[in-house]
Amino acid sequence: MDTMEYVFPEKWFNVECFRQGRIPLWNPYIACGTPHLAALQPGVFYPFFWIWNLTGLTDWFFVVALLHEAFAAVGFYLWLRSLKVSSLTASFGAVGFAGSAVIVFYWGYPTHLASVSWVPWIFWASQRLGEKPTFPRWTLLSVFWAFQVLAGYPFFTFYAALLLGVWVWVQKGRDWKIL
């Protein structure tokens, strides 16, 4: 996998820079030097990756992956419950989403996993916003989008926006207040 050849060295560079009191702007170890802070996958400012920056990478690499997997399951459960799905069905749906082959495959790609784990939270916040638009609900949705962007894999942000647009369009006939 790319984990040992690409992802692990990028995250390790983050850890070493922060330990030395530097911001990882430029990585001189990849391709004779590449922009690191402006790259897609280092996820320098993603708060859940700061655990690595404080503790070291080897201890937390898979713990952070399992944390995001559980986080995705909880978000999916809450979204299904907000759609008035029964607890049992929502539980099965959450386990099915979090335990799917795609999500498990992304254990080795922390930026992908972090980004996809925010999708159900975005849908849940959008559902809540559609029920009653308030400033705190707008703020919550904005924070979830920001975390997904900061996670470092913008393709899932695009897919989430696309699917959310389709979902809102389908829900339009169900008395949404923001439309």
LINTA-V214465 format. One record per run of one state. SS is the DSSP state (~ for helix, > for strand, _ for the rest). FROM is the first residue (numbers start at 1). TO is the last residue. If there is no record, write none. Layout:
ss/from/to
SS/FROM/TO
SS/FROM/TO
This chain:
ss/from/to
_/1/1
~/2/19
_/20/25
>/26/27
_/28/33
>/34/35
_/36/46
~/47/55
_/56/56
~/57/82
_/83/86
~/87/98
_/99/100
~/101/108
_/109/109
~/110/117
_/118/118
~/119/131
_/132/134
~/135/151
_/152/153
~/154/174
_/175/179
